[in-house]
Amino acid sequence: MSPARLVLIGMPASGKSSVGALVADAWGLPLLDTDLVVAERLGGTVTELLADPAAESAFRDAEVGVCLDALDRDAVVALGSGALASDAVRGALVGLPVVWLQTSVVTATRRLGLARFGMDVLAAIRTTLDAQLAERAGWYAQAASSVIDTDRIGVHAVADHILASGEGS
């Protein structure tokens, strides 16, 4: 099997799935969105599974195998934002073209439309995402062969940048 031609990493709402779909289409490759594969296997949505502590544990357990399988395929892979918590997943990324779609928590919550839940909920979500980013940023930086700040550019511009850079393919 050929390894992934491109791996996209980053926080929720960084554009991994959307950018990945554009790049995969341009290259004529499948997009493997690991969050969606795990959710399908567990019979729920990503949001439902990650909102329930018991289901989140099952999600994280299944995630490692799904990610390792995806990284061994000839595809564009959008890794779930928490996948790099696994030593095995981080190890499997060595030598692969990995692009960190860097996104601020403020931009992520805006893209997710979370302001509609009110200030208290938004503040709680941002606090959680800030903690996640603080925990994961070192893993993302270590794994990434390149970084694109997505805060002020759209998914098409990000995909165009990847396609023009020769990263992956």
C-alpha positions as CSV (number, residue, x, y, z in Angstrom):
1,M,0.0,0.0,0.0
2,S,1.1,3.5,-0.7
3,P,1.2,6.0,2.2
4,A,-1.1,9.0,2.3
5,R,-0.1,11.6,-0.2
6,L,-1.2,14.4,2.1
7,V,-2.3,14.6,5.7
8,L,-4.1,17.6,7.1
9,I,-4.1,18.3,10.8
10,G,-5.4,21.1,13.0
11,M,-8.1,22.2,15.4
12,P,-11.9,21.8,14.7
13,A,-13.0,24.2,12.0
14,S,-9.5,24.7,10.6
15,G,-10.8,23.5,7.2
16,K,-9.3,20.0,7.1
17,S,-12.3,18.3,5.6
18,S,-13.2,21.1,3.2
19,V,-9.6,21.7,2.0
20,G,-9.0,18.0,1.9
21,A,-12.0,17.5,-0.4
22,L,-10.7,20.2,-2.8
23,V,-7.2,18.8,-2.9
24,A,-8.3,15.2,-3.2
25,D,-10.6,16.1,-6.1
26,A,-7.8,18.0,-7.9
27,W,-5.5,15.0,-7.5
28,G,-8.2,12.4,-8.3
29,L,-7.7,10.7,-4.9
30,P,-10.2,9.8,-2.2
31,L,-10.5,12.0,0.9
32,L,-10.4,10.0,4.2
33,D,-11.9,12.1,7.0
34,T,-11.0,10.0,10.1
35,D,-13.6,11.6,12.3
36,L,-16.4,10.6,9.9
37,V,-15.1,7.1,9.6
38,V,-15.0,6.6,13.4
39,A,-18.4,8.1,13.8
40,E,-19.9,5.8,11.1
41,R,-18.3,2.8,12.8
42,L,-19.7,3.7,16.2
43,G,-23.1,4.6,14.9
44,G,-23.4,8.3,15.8
45,T,-22.3,11.7,14.8
46,V,-18.9,13.2,15.8
47,T,-20.7,15.8,17.9
48,E,-22.8,13.3,19.8
49,L,-20.0,10.9,20.4
50,L,-17.6,13.6,21.7
51,A,-20.2,15.2,23.9
52,D,-20.7,12.0,26.0
53,P,-17.6,11.0,28.1
54,A,-18.3,7.3,27.8
55,A,-18.8,7.6,24.0
56,E,-15.7,9.8,23.7
57,S,-13.6,7.1,25.2
58,A,-14.8,4.6,22.6
59,F,-14.3,7.2,19.9
60,R,-10.7,7.8,20.9
61,D,-10.0,4.0,21.1
62,A,-11.4,3.5,17.6
63,E,-9.7,6.6,16.3
64,V,-6.2,5.2,16.5
65,G,-6.9,2.2,14.3
66,V,-8.9,4.3,11.8
67,C,-6.1,6.8,11.6
68,L,-3.3,4.2,11.1
69,D,-5.3,2.5,8.4
70,A,-6.0,5.9,6.6
71,L,-2.4,6.9,6.8
72,D,-1.4,3.7,5.0
73,R,-3.7,4.5,2.0
74,D,-3.1,6.4,-1.2
75,A,-5.4,9.3,-0.2
76,V,-5.7,12.8,1.2
77,V,-6.3,12.3,4.9
78,A,-8.1,14.7,7.2
79,L,-7.1,13.6,10.7
80,G,-9.4,14.4,13.6
81,S,-8.2,17.2,15.8
82,G,-7.4,14.9,18.7
83,A,-5.8,12.1,16.8
84,L,-2.3,13.3,17.5
85,A,-2.8,12.5,21.2
86,S,-1.8,9.0,20.2
87,D,1.9,8.1,20.1
88,A,1.2,5.6,17.4
89,V,-0.5,8.1,15.2
90,R,2.3,10.7,15.7
91,G,4.8,8.0,14.8
92,A,2.9,7.0,11.7
93,L,3.1,10.6,10.5
94,V,6.9,10.7,10.3
95,G,8.0,11.0,6.7
96,L,4.6,11.9,5.4
97,P,3.6,15.3,3.9
98,V,1.6,16.9,6.8
99,V,0.1,20.3,6.6
100,W,-1.1,22.0,9.8
101,L,-4.1,24.2,9.1
102,Q,-3.5,26.6,11.9
103,T,-6.6,28.3,13.2
104,S,-7.2,30.5,16.3
105,V,-9.9,29.5,18.8
106,V,-11.8,32.8,18.0
107,T,-11.9,31.9,14.3
108,A,-12.9,28.3,15.0
109,T,-15.8,29.2,17.2
110,R,-17.0,31.8,14.6
111,R,-16.8,29.2,11.8
112,L,-18.7,26.7,13.9
113,G,-21.4,29.4,14.6
114,L,-21.2,29.0,18.3
115,A,-22.0,32.6,19.2
116,R,-25.7,31.7,18.7
117,F,-25.6,29.8,22.0
118,G,-24.9,32.9,24.0
119,M,-22.0,34.4,25.8
120,D,-21.7,31.9,28.7
121,V,-21.7,28.9,26.4
122,L,-19.4,30.5,23.9
123,A,-16.9,31.4,26.7
124,A,-17.0,27.8,28.1
125,I,-16.4,26.4,24.6
126,R,-13.5,28.8,23.9
127,T,-12.0,27.8,27.3
128,T,-12.2,24.2,26.3
129,L,-10.7,24.8,22.8
130,D,-8.0,27.0,24.3
131,A,-7.0,24.1,26.5
132,Q,-7.1,21.6,23.6
133,L,-5.0,23.9,21.5
134,A,-2.4,24.4,24.3
135,E,-2.2,20.6,24.6
136,R,-2.1,19.8,20.9
137,A,-0.1,22.7,19.4
138,G,3.3,21.0,20.2
139,W,2.2,17.8,18.5
140,Y,0.9,19.7,15.5
141,A,4.1,21.7,15.2
142,Q,6.3,18.5,15.5
143,A,4.3,16.6,12.9
144,A,3.9,19.3,10.3
145,S,6.1,19.6,7.3
146,S,4.3,22.9,6.6
147,V,1.9,25.3,8.3
148,I,-0.8,27.5,6.8
149,D,-2.6,30.1,8.9
150,T,-6.3,29.7,7.8
151,D,-7.7,32.5,10.0
152,R,-8.0,35.1,7.2
153,I,-8.2,32.9,4.0
154,G,-10.9,30.7,2.7
155,V,-10.8,27.0,1.9
156,H,-10.2,27.5,-1.8
157,A,-7.2,29.7,-1.2
158,V,-5.8,27.2,1.2
159,A,-6.3,24.4,-1.3
160,D,-4.7,26.5,-4.0
161,H,-1.7,27.2,-1.8
162,I,-1.3,23.4,-1.1
163,L,-1.7,22.5,-4.8
164,A,0.8,25.3,-5.9
165,S,3.4,24.4,-3.2
166,G,3.8,20.8,-4.4
167,E,3.2,19.5,-0.8
168,G,2.1,16.0,-1.1
169,S,0.7,14.7,-4.4
